[in-house]
Amino acid sequence: MEAELWKQVYKLVTKMAKGKTIKRAIYTDGDIILTYKWPVLHDRPVYWACKKTNWPIYYRRRLLPNPSTMTRRLRIPQIQKLFEEIEGIL
C-alpha cells in the first residue's frame, strides 16, 4: 500500500515541480517536497529522511538535503504554494 502511494506521490511531485527551484540551489523544490513526504508517509521526523539508510536502495543514489536545508526551504512561499497545489490533487 505504501509503495503504491509513494509511486503516485513521486510522479505527481516530479511532474508539478519540474524545473522549479530558487537561484543557486543544489536541490530542486521537488527534491525538498519528496524528502519531506517520505517521513510523513512513515510517521517519522524530517531529519530521519535526511539519512540514506532510511530510503529504499533504489533511491539511495540521490543526494539528500541536510535537516537545516529542509527547515529553511520548507518555509519558502514558493514551496508552500506547491504543497497546497499537490495536496489539492491528492
N, C-alpha and C positions, 0 to 999 in steps of 0.2 A: 504494500500500500504506500509506504513512504517513498519507495523508489519511483513509483508511477507519479506521485505528486511532485517529487523533485524534478523529474523529467519535464513536467508541464511548466513548473516554475522556471526552470532553466531556459526552456525555449522562449517563454514569454518575456523574461527579463533580457535575454540576449537580443531578441527582436526589437523591443521597445527602447533599449538603452544603446543601441548600436551607434558608435561614433560619438556618444555624449561623454564629455569629461571637462574638467577645468584645465586651465593652462598649466603646463609643466607637471602634470600629474603622472605618476607611474601607473596608477590603477584607474581604470575607467569607472564610470558610475555603475555600470553593470557588475563589475568585479566587487564593488563595495556592497551593492544590494545582495548579490549572491552570497557573499561572505557573511552578511547579516542574516539572510534567510536560512542558511544551513543550521546554525544553532537554534534558531526559533523552531524549526521543524523537529529538532531533537530535545527541546526543553533544556537548553544549556545556555550559559552566558556567552557573550560575544567573543571574549578572549579565548574561549575554547575553540572557536572556529579559526583562530589565527595560528593554530598548530597543525602542521601537515599530517601528523599521526591521527588526527580526528576526522580525516577525509578518506573516502574510498581510494584505493590505489590508483585508479584511472584519473583522479583529479589532483593527485599529489604533485604533478609536474608544474602546476601553476604556481606563480609567486603569490604569496598571501600577504595582505597588509598586516601591520602590527596593530595592537589594540588602540594605541594613541591615534593612529591614522584613521581607524574606524570611527572613533569618537568624534574626531574633528570633521571628517567628511559626512557623517550622518547628520550633522547639524546644518549643512548647506541647503538653502531653499530649493535649489535645482534637484537635489536628490530626494528631498521630502515631497516635492511635486511628483516626481517619477514614482515614488512609493504609493502615493494616492492613486495615480493612474493604474498602477499594477493591481492594487487592492480592489479597485473598482471592477476590474476584469475577473479577478479570482473570486 
